[in-house]
Amino acid sequence: MQGQGAGILGSLLPLIIIFVIFYFLIIRPQQQQAKKHKEMVNSLQKGDKIVTSGGIIAEVIKNEEDHIKAKIDDNTTVRIDKNYIAKKLES
Protein backbone atom coordinates (compact mmCIF):
# COMPACT_ATOMS: atom_id res chain seq x y z
CA MET A 1 0.00 0.00 0.00
CA GLN A 2 2.75 2.45 0.81
CA GLY A 3 4.35 1.88 -2.58
CA GLN A 4 1.16 2.91 -4.36
CA GLY A 5 0.86 6.14 -2.32
CA ALA A 6 4.42 7.11 -3.19
CA GLY A 7 3.77 6.26 -6.86
CA ILE A 8 0.73 8.54 -7.01
CA LEU A 9 2.61 11.37 -5.32
CA GLY A 10 5.55 10.87 -7.67
CA SER A 11 3.32 11.03 -10.73
CA LEU A 12 1.40 14.11 -9.51
CA LEU A 13 4.47 16.07 -8.43
CA PRO A 14 5.48 17.15 -11.98
CA LEU A 15 1.92 18.36 -12.65
CA ILE A 16 1.93 20.37 -9.42
CA ILE A 17 5.29 21.91 -10.29
CA ILE A 18 4.07 22.84 -13.79
CA PHE A 19 0.95 24.47 -12.32
CA VAL A 20 3.02 26.51 -9.83
CA ILE A 21 5.34 27.70 -12.61
CA PHE A 22 2.33 28.51 -14.83
CA TYR A 23 0.75 30.50 -11.98
CA PHE A 24 3.82 32.64 -11.29
CA LEU A 25 4.73 33.24 -14.95
CA ILE A 26 1.29 33.82 -16.47
CA ILE A 27 -1.68 34.09 -14.10
CA ARG A 28 -0.22 36.30 -11.36
CA PRO A 29 1.29 38.94 -13.71
CA GLN A 30 -2.02 39.21 -15.59
CA GLN A 31 -3.90 39.74 -12.32
CA GLN A 32 -1.47 42.46 -11.26
CA GLN A 33 -1.73 44.18 -14.65
CA ALA A 34 -5.54 44.09 -14.49
CA LYS A 35 -5.46 45.57 -10.99
CA LYS A 36 -3.17 48.44 -12.10
CA HIS A 37 -5.42 49.15 -15.12
CA LYS A 38 -8.52 49.25 -12.91
CA GLU A 39 -6.84 51.63 -10.46
CA MET A 40 -5.69 53.88 -13.33
CA VAL A 41 -9.17 54.01 -14.88
CA ASN A 42 -10.86 54.71 -11.54
CA SER A 43 -8.42 57.54 -10.79
CA LEU A 44 -9.15 59.42 -14.05
CA GLN A 45 -10.36 62.97 -13.47
CA LYS A 46 -11.75 65.76 -15.57
CA GLY A 47 -9.09 67.11 -17.91
CA ASP A 48 -6.98 63.93 -18.10
CA LYS A 49 -6.01 62.84 -21.60
CA ILE A 50 -6.57 59.18 -22.47
CA VAL A 51 -5.95 56.82 -25.39
CA THR A 52 -8.51 54.14 -26.21
CA SER A 53 -7.60 50.68 -27.44
CA GLY A 54 -8.79 51.86 -30.86
CA GLY A 55 -6.23 54.67 -30.84
CA ILE A 56 -8.60 57.59 -30.18
CA ILE A 57 -7.11 60.35 -28.04
CA ALA A 58 -9.68 62.12 -25.88
CA GLU A 59 -10.00 64.36 -22.83
CA VAL A 60 -12.02 63.10 -19.85
CA ILE A 61 -15.12 65.12 -19.01
CA LYS A 62 -16.63 62.84 -16.37
CA ASN A 63 -15.69 59.50 -14.79
CA GLU A 64 -18.94 57.56 -14.30
CA GLU A 65 -19.59 54.13 -12.82
CA ASP A 66 -19.22 51.97 -15.92
CA HIS A 67 -18.00 54.36 -18.59
CA ILE A 68 -16.11 57.60 -19.19
CA LYS A 69 -17.54 60.68 -20.87
CA ALA A 70 -14.81 62.15 -23.02
CA LYS A 71 -14.36 65.00 -25.46
CA ILE A 72 -12.63 64.26 -28.76
CA ASP A 73 -12.83 67.84 -30.04
CA ASP A 74 -14.88 70.94 -29.21
CA ASN A 75 -18.04 69.57 -30.83
CA THR A 76 -17.77 65.82 -30.17
CA THR A 77 -18.46 64.10 -26.87
CA VAL A 78 -18.44 60.30 -26.53
CA ARG A 79 -19.05 57.66 -23.89
CA ILE A 80 -16.24 55.10 -23.65
CA ASP A 81 -16.49 51.79 -21.81
CA LYS A 82 -13.80 51.64 -19.13
CA ASN A 83 -12.50 48.32 -20.51
CA TYR A 84 -11.45 50.06 -23.73
CA ILE A 85 -9.23 52.71 -22.17
CA ALA A 86 -5.68 51.69 -23.00
CA LYS A 87 -3.69 54.30 -21.11
CA LYS A 88 -3.55 57.76 -19.63
CA LEU A 89 -1.34 60.28 -21.38
CA GLU A 90 1.01 62.18 -19.14
CA SER A 91 0.89 65.95 -19.65
Buried (B, 14 or more C-beta within 10 A) or exposed (E): EEEEEEEEEEEEEEEEEEEEEEEEEEEEEEEEEEEEBEEBBEEBEEEBBBBBEEEBEBBBBEBEEEBBBBBEEEEEBBEBEBEBBEEBEEE
